[in-house]
């Protein structure tokens, strides 16, 4: 749906700034938590299961459940925690962005297909 596409768009936009000085600002942290909530709501949609590999989906689920402690496989921290309690998402943010872009493309394709089918039904 358009709402799912919007949530993915927002998440990608927020993660694009990951690792920059701007990312550490309070506003960016609030945006991150907000988009995480939006992404969480769409992870159980059937299109996600079709479009995302199980290992990638698990990475996104881990990120959504613990955005401040995203960890690499094997338990090593993917973030550089210092004085910032939200950490630095740069190491994995690129991978998560790619997965979210794939999900975005799948939702957009499904929406486009549904719109075409609806238009054809209206013509008939």
N, C-alpha and C positions, 0 to 999 in steps of 0.2 A: 504494500500500500504506500501511498504518498507519505504517510506518517513515518513508516519504517525507513524510507529513503531519506527523509529529513533527519532522522536520528543518526543514521550512518554518515550523512554529509557533515553533521555537526561534530561527530566523533573524529572523523578524518581531519577536519579543520583544526581541532584542538590538538591532536597528536602531531600535526605538521610543525607546530611550534615547540615540540618536545626537545629538551636539551639546551634551548636558548635561554638567555637571561630573562626574557619576557615570560617564559614558561613558569618561572619561579614566583611570579607575582600572584597575589591573592586572587585577583579576578580570574586568572587562567586556572588556578586550582579549583575554584568554584565551578568553572565551565567544565573541567574534567569530571568532577563528581556528577554534574548534571547530565552530561552525555553518557556517562557510564550507566546511569539509570535508564536512559532511553535505549541503549544497546541491550541491556539486560532484558528488557521487555520483548525484544524480537528474536532472541536466541532459540526459542522453541518453535519458531515458524517453520513449516515444512520446506520452504524454499532454502532455508539455511542448511538444513540437513542434506539437500541435494547439491548445494553449491560449495560447501566447505568440507575439507577433509577432517576426519575426527580429531587428528592431532592438532590441527589449526583451530578447530572449534574449542578444544580444551584450553589452548593458549588464551583465546579470547575470553572464555569463561573464567579462567584464573585471573586475568586482568580485570574483568568486571567485578569479581568478588573481592579482590584485593588490589585496587589500583595503585596503592602506595607501596606494595611489596611484590610487584611482579618478579617472578623468579625464573631463571633459566632451568632447563631440564637438568636434573642432577642436584638441585637444591642451591646452587651458587647464586648469589644475588645478581640480578641484572641491572641493579640500580646503584648509583653512587650516593649513599646517604651521607650527608654532612650536617650542616645546620638546618637544612631544609627537610621538614618531616615528610614531605611528599616525594622526596627523592628526585632523581633525574631519569626520565623515561627514555632517553635517547637510544640506549642499546637495543631495546626491543620494540620501541615505538614504530620503527620502520616496518618491521615484520607484521605487527598488529595492523598498521595502516594498510598494508597490502591485502591482508585477510579481509578487513572491513571494506576495502574497495571492491574485492571480489563479491562480497555479500551485496554491496550497493549495486553492482552491475547485474547480479541475479534478480534482485528486487525490481530494478528498472526494466529489465527484459520481461519479467512476469507482468508488470503493470502495463507495459506497451502491448503485449500479447492480449491481455484482457481488454484493453481499450479497442484494439482492432476487432476482436471477436464481438464486442458489444456493438460497434459500429456496423459490422456485417449483419448482425441480428436485427438491427433497427432498419436496415435497408430491405430486408426480406419481408 
